[in-house]
Amino acid sequence: MRCLIRILPLALLLCLATAAPAAGAAGNGTLAGTVMSAEGQALIGAVVALFRQDDHSAVISLTRSDQRGIYKLSDIAPGFYSLRVSRAGYQDVLSRQITINAGRTTTVNLVLQEFFDFISARNDPRNWDVRTVMRSTSDRRLIFRALPGTAPSDELDVPFHRNGTLSVASGSVLGGDNYVFPNFGDSGFVSNFAFAEPVSPHGRMIFSGQVNSGYDSLWRVRNTYQYRTGPGSNFKVSFGYGRLNLNRINPGTLAPPPDFFTEDSMKPAPQVETMTLGFQASTSFFNAMAVEYGFDVSRVRYGASTNVWSPYVQLVFTPRSGWLIKSTMTSRRVSDNHLIQLPDGETINLVEPASISKIDNEINVSQVRHSEISVARKLAEDTSVEVALYRDRVDGPGTPFLMTIDRPHGSQVKRAAQLRSDQDAQQGIRIAFARMLFESVRGSVSYNYGTAAGFAGSEGTLSSEYIASRFLDMIQRSYYHSVTSQVEAQIPQTRTQLQATVRWHPGNPINTIDWFADNTEIYNKGMSFSIRQAIPLPEFMGCAGRWEALVDIRNPFDMGRNHISASDGEISVTRNPRTLRFGLNLNFF
């Protein structure tokens, strides 16, 4: 009897250990359904994206509908989700409050309405076109689309498809003496591109790059291998190379990549070369914690060589529904000018963690190490609030800027300068409040109380030459209040996106308050307006694409200029230019 009493607990523990994997496997659910046109025709290639709680959250899972219009998303944690379906030529559909139950399949069928009748109400061309009846797909399988039963059932579980995107923008600074130094993306001609090609059932190659022919011309490319085993696991390894010509206005000074073309020895050699090796991974635990980590190692050559090591760690914890705790350490900031998104939702950040500038014929390499911890709370279905503490530490010289000296007799002198690392270091607190004002209008307000560098010398009594030569000694770090409000609106009928941003703070600091949160690169006080207009295209020879026109107007009222009075004139310091940007985005899949 005693022996039986001792054996029973051991047997019970063994049974629980054996049953644990089975319970975990059955703990998630599946979402499936069909995507059809209003005429009842199956739509192939529709992008089906699953979001947690609302469509402003991160993508949980993503897939495309097959030739029968069927889609399937597996291994989804139980909970409440939203589903967004989009396809070129059709209006997007958002389905809210989808419930996923453990061990069950939830079926959601969707019908898409045609967009302005650009695509006629006929059968999907890719189901019968001569080119696509028999073709080699991006996953290297031959598909006879007209024959029944030839589409393999596991095709729905292939996570990657061939797709690409190209963004071309041309901008000009309004007012020739009022520009950022250096001004990557603020003037000249900027092109960002990315192309993804599957190479295995769970892996793909992404070739991305950027070309800028502005005041400081550059080109850089990066080749990335991405491996994804499931919704919560993602790995990337990348290698990049680039060249930068500082203070060159002519786009013809761009040198071609030496690996692809033969260089002309008579052309001037680029001043800076960059080589970057990167690694990034993300993992989820227990549906309540997600970890992203990685690093970038950049080697900068400009006669001498400098190595820049940039680790990246982000921890996201959701202790309960409606709460989010996030901790981040990074040197790579997010900027709209240097960000490109593939049609399947994957975001490619083209910003290098090393900052390069040239002051008085001397090349400087620096790096900003940003650390932040934030807590977000969802107050209601369409309302959220976030509180964040941040700190920026600068290794190397700080923010470059330009001083313009205006004297009474009309002469003008420009001088470039750069803050010291102790002057550019920042810390502060940010409180952000966001709410859906209407069904397609979202508003947000953020308040910052943080440090920035501002001019603290005497005005009106010193000469402009004296101030310019000793300007850095007259700069003092102080705390500033800053308020930023933003309104985003979408017009579903025309697929138009509108955005207006206003930032205000007392005084005129030289560096940006909370620089890593300034995704739109407004820099300091001012207004910014942007318009995004989707341009639908009919399918041609089995290819689907989508154009998007963009117009950005930044600081049209020329706010944020720091005017310093001198005994013999005036000195202007600014990092917030009046800028007009316009261009086109092309997504194809």
N, C-alpha and C positions, 0 to 999 in steps of 0.2 A: 504493500500500500504506500509506504514511504517512497519507494522507488517510482511508483506511478505519479505521486505528487510532484517529484522532482522532474520527471520527464515531461509532464503536461505543459509547464511554462516554456520549456525549450521548444517543444513542438509548436506551441502557439506563436512564438517569435519567428520560427522558421517559416510558418505559413504566411505571416505578415510580410516577411522579407521577400518571399516568393511572389506574393500578390502585388507588391508595391509597383513593379514596373508595369504590370498590366493595368493597374488603376491609373497610373500616370498617362499611359498611352490612350486610355479611354476618356481622359479628363478634358480633352479638347473637342471642338465641334467642326463642322464643315458648312460652307456656304456655296450654293450652286444655283444655277438658273440659266435663262436664255436672254439674249439681247436681240430684239426684233425692230423692224421699221414699222411705221403706222400702217403699211399695207400688208404686214404679216411676213415680210421677207427676213431671213436670217442675216444678221450683220456680222461680218468677219472683222477681226482686228480692233474691236472696241476695247478701250482701256478701262479696266474695272479696278478701282482703287478702294481699299477698305480703311476707314479711319476710326479711331476710338473717340466716342462721345460726339464729336462735331467735326466738320470738314476743315477746321483750321488746325487740327492736331496733325502729328506726323503719320505718314503712311504705315499701316500695320502690315498689309499684304497687297500684292499687285499681280494682275494677270491680264490676259486678253481672251476675247471670245474666239472660238474656232470657226471653221467654215460652216458649221451648223448653227452658229450663234450661241453655243454653249460655253459657259465659263465655270470654273471650279476653284475654290480657295479652301485648302485643307489646314489642319493643325492650328485652329484658331481658339484662343483662350475664351472661356465662357464670359459673357458680358454684353454690354450694349455698344453698338457701332453705327456708323453711317457709311453709306455706299455711294460713290460717285462714279458715273459711267460717262465717258466722252468718246467721240469719234468724229473725224474730219467730215464736215458737211452736215452735221447734226447738232442740235442743241444738247448741252450737258444735262444729265438727270442726276439729282441728289435724292437719295432715299435715306431718311433718318430713322433712328430708334429701331434698328435691326437687332433682334435678340439671338445670341448664339448660345445654345445649350450643350452641355457636356455629352459627348457620344452620339449626337444627333446631327442630321443634315437640315439646314434651313434653306428653303427654296425662295428665291426672289427673282421674278421675271420682270424685265423692263422693256419699255417701248420708247424709242427715240424719235423725235419729230425732226423732219428735214429743216435745214437752216436756209431760209430765203430761196428755196427751190434751186439751189445751185447744183444739186445732184438730183437727177430725174427719178421718178418713182418706178424703178425697174429692178429686176433682179441684180444682186450684187455682182459687178463685173468679174470679180475675182473667183466666182463660182463657175464661170463658163467661158471666160476669155481664152482664146487659143494659147496665149502666152502662159496662162496660169493653170490650164487644165493639167499640164504636166510640167512641173518646174522643180528646180532644186531649191529648197528653202534654206534659211539661215542655219538650221540645225542639221544640214547636209542629208536630209532624207527625201527621197523621190516620192511625190504625192500625186496620185491620179485622182483629182478632185471629183470627177464625174462618176466614178464607180462607187457603188454603195459598199460600206464596210471596210474601206481602205484606209480611213483615218484612224491611226492607233489611239487607243483610249488614254495612253500615258502622255499624249501631246499636250494635254491641258496642264500637266504638272511641270513642264519645262519652264524654268523661271525667267529665262532670258530670250530676247528676240532682237534681231538686227534693227537698229534705229540710229538716228543722228540728229544733230541740231547745229545751226549756224546763226550767229548774231553779228550783224554789221551795223555800226553806228558811226555817224560823223557829227562832231560837235565843234563849237566855236565859242571862245570866251568873249563876251560883249564888253568892249572896253580894253584896248590893247595893253594898258599898263596894270590891269587888275587880274592877276592870274595866280594860280598856286604854283609853287616851286618845290620839288618837281611836280608836274601836272599830268601824271599818267591817267589817261581816260577823259580828261577834261577838255582837251582840244585835239584837233587832228582827226585821224581815221582809226577806229578801233574795231577789230574783228576777233570774236571768240567762237570756237568751234569744238565739237566733240562728236565722235562716231564710235558706236559700240557694235562688236561682232562676236556672237557666241562661238566658243571653241570647244565646249564640252557641255554635258547636261546641266552642270551647275557652275560653269565658269565662262567668262567672256573677257575680251580685250577692249579697252577704251582708249582711243587715241584723241587727245585734246590739245588745245594750244591757243595762243593769243598773239596778235600782231597789232602794234600801235605805232603810227607814223606821226605822232604829235611832236611837241617840243623836245621831248626825250623819247626817241624812237626805240622800240624793242621788238623782239619776237622770241617766243619760247614754246616748246612742245613738251608733252608728257605722255608716256605710254604706261597704262595701268592694267594690271591683271586683277580681276575681281572674282572671288569664289564665294558662293552662297549655298549653304547646305539646307537652310530653312529660314522661316521668317525672323528668327531671333539671332541668326548667326551670319556674319558678313566679314570678309577679309579682303584687303587690297594691298598690293605691292606695286610701286610705281617708280619710274626713272624719268627724269626730265633734264632738258638742256635748253639754254637760252643765251641770247646776246642782247646787250643794252648799249645804245649810243647816247650818251648824255650831251645835252645842248646841241642837238642836231635837228634842224627843222625840216630839212629836205627828206622826204620818204625814200628817195633813191639811195640814201646812205646805208640802208639796211643791207647787211651782207647775207648771202644765202647760206644755208646750213652746209658745212664742209663735207658732211657724210653723203650728200646727195648731188652736189654740183662742184665743179672745179672753180676755185676762187681766182679772181683776177688780182695778181700781185700788185697792180698799180693802185687798187682801191685802198683807202685807209682802213686799217684793221679796227674792229670794234674795241671799245675801251674796256668793256666788262664782259666776262663769260660766267655763266652760272651752270652748275650741275647739281641735281637734287635727287636723292634717294629717299623714298618714303614708304611707310608701312602704316596701315590703319586697320583696326578690327573692332567689331561690336558683338556683344554677347548679352543675352537676357537670362535672368534667373527668376524662377517662381512667379512670373508674370507681374512682379512688383519692382524689379530692379533691372536696370540696363546699364552696361558699362561700355564706353567707347574709349579706345586708347590707341596710341601710335606715336610716331616720331617722323621728323624730316631732318635730313642731314644735307646741308647746302654747302657747296664749295664755290667760293667767289674768287675769280681771278681777274686782277686789274694791274698786272705787273707783279705785284705781290699776290699771295693767296691767303684767304681767310676761310676757316671752317665755322659754320653756324649750326649748332645742335638745337633742335626745337622739339621737345617732347609735348605730347598732347594727351590729356586724360579728362574724361567727362563721366560723371556718375549721376544717374537719374533714378530717383527712388519715389515710388508712389505708395506710401504707407496705407492709404485708404482712398476710397473713391472721392474725387474732387480735390485731392491734395497732390502736390508735386514739389519735390526737393531736388535741386540740381547743384552740383559742384563742378567747376570747370577750371582747367589750367591749360593755356594754349599760347602760341605766338602767332597763329594764323587767324586773321580776322576775316569776317564775311563782308563783302562789298558787292553791291548790285552791279557795278561796272565790270567786275571781274568774276561774276558768277554766271554759270550756264547750266541749264537743266535739260536732261534728256527727256524725250516724250514719255518714258515709263516712270518718271518721277525722280530718277537718280540725279542728285545735284553734284556738280563739279565745281570746286573752288580753285580758281586759277591764280590766286594771290600767293606769292612766295613769302615765307616767314621772315626773310632777311630784307631789310630796307636799305636801298642804295641811293646815295645822292652825291653831287659834286659841288663843292663850295671852294671858290678861289683856286680852281684847278687841282683840288685835292679830293680824291674819292673816299667817301666814308661809308662804312657798313655798320649797321646797328640792328638791334632786335628789341622788341617789346615783349615782355613776359606778363601775360594777363592772367589773373586769378579772380574767380568770382564764385560766390555761393548765393543761391536764391531760393525763395519759398513762394510757390504759387498756390492760390486757393480759388476754386470755382465757386462763386457765390450763388449763381443761378444758372439756368440752362444756357444763357447767352451772355453771362457776365463773369469776369475773372479779375483778380488782383494779384500783383507780384511785388515782392520786396527783395532787393538784391544788394549785396555788399561787394565792391570790386576794388582791385588794386592793380596798378600797372607799374612795372619796374623796367627801366631802359638800360640795356647794355650797349654802350657806344653813344655817339652823338644823338641828340633828340630831333625834334620836328624842324625841318627846313622851312624858311619863309623868305619873303622878299620885301625890302624896304624901298619906297619910292620917295626921293627928296625933291620937293617942288620949291623953287626959289622965286622971289617976286619978279625978277626980270624974265621969267619964262623958261629958264633952263631946268632940266630934269635929270636926275642921276638915280640909277637903280643899283642896289647892293643886295647880294644874297647873304643870308646868315643862317645859323642853326643853333637851336637851344642846346644847352648842356643837359646831360642825362639827369642830374639832380633837379633841374628846372622842369623837365618834361615828365617826371614821375607823377602819378596820380593815384588818388584814392577817394572813395565817396560812397554814397548810398543812392539807390534808384528805386522809386515807387511808381509802378505802372498800373493803370486801370483801363480795361478794355471791355466794350459792350457792343452787341449787335443792336444798332439803333432801329433798323428796319430789316426786312427779310434779306435784302441785298446790300445793306449799308452798315459798315462797321466803323466804330470810332474808338480812339484810344488817347489817353493823356498820361504822360510820364513826367515825374518831377525828379530832378537830380540836385544833390548837394555834394559838390566835390571840388577838388583842387584843380587849379589851372594857373598858367603863367601869364602875368600881365605887366604892363609898363608902370613903374612906380617912381620914375624920376621927376625932376622939376620941369615944368613946361613954360615956354615963353621967355625964359631968361638965358637958356643955353643955345649955342649955335647948332645948326643942323649937322655940321661936320663933327662936332664934339659928341652929340647924341648918337650918331651913327657909329662912330668909332668905339664908343663905350656902351653900346645899347644893351649887351648881355649883362653888364654889371648893374644896370638899372631895372632889371626884371625881378619880380618878386612873386613867389607862389602864394596864392590866396584861395580862400573858399568862395565859390560862386553858387548862386541859385540858378537853375535852368529849368524851363518848362517847354515840353514838346507835345504838340497835339497833332493828330493825324486822322484823316477821314478816308476810308476806302469804299468805293461804290462799284457795283457790277450791274450792268444792264443785260439780263439774260437774253432778251430778244435779239440784240445785236452783238452780243459777246464782247462788250466794251468794258474795260476796267479803268476807273478814274481814281487818282490818289492826290491828296493835297496835304502838305506838311508845313507846319509853322513852328519855329523855334525862337524862343526869346530868353534873354538873360541880361542882367545889368552889366555894364562895362563891356570891354572888348578884349577878352583873353586871346593870346596868340595860338595856343594849341586847343584842340577840341575837347570839351568836357565829356568824359566817358566815351572815348574814341571807339572802343570796340563795339559799342551799341549803336554807332552811327552808320548803319548799313547803307543808307542812301547818300552818304558823303555830303551832307549839308555843311559840315565843318562847324560853323558858329551860327549866330542868329541870322534868321532869314526865312524865306518862304520857298516852297518847291511844289511844282505841279507836274504830273505825268499822266499820259493817256496811252493805253494799250488797246489796239483794235485788231481783233481776229479777222483774217481774210480767208474765207473758205475756198478750197480748190476742188474741182472734180477729180475723181480718180482717173489715172491714165496708165495704161499698160500694167495694171496690177499694183501700182505704187500709190500710196496715200500720203498726203502731206498737208501742212497747215502753215500759212503765213501769218505773221503778226507785225503790224506797224506800231512804232513807238515814238513818242515825242516827250522830252523832258525839258522843263523850263525851271532853272534853279536861280534863286535869289534875283528876281527881276527888278527889285527895288534897291539893289546895291546896299544891303544892310551888312553890318558886321565889320565895316572898315574902321581901323584904329587910327584916328587922326591925332598926331602929336604936334603941338605948336612949338616952334623954335623961334629964336630971335631974328633969323634971316629967312624964314619960310615955314614949311610944313612937311612932316614926314608921315607917310601913309603905310600902314602895315596891315595886310589882310591875307586870310587863307580861305575866303569864301567868295569865289568869283561868280559873276553873272554869266550863266552858261546856258546855251541852247543845244540840246542833243536830239538827234532824230536818226531813225534807222529802221531796219527790218530784222525780224527773227524768222527762221525757217525750221520747222520740225518735220521730219519725214520718217516713215516706218513702213 
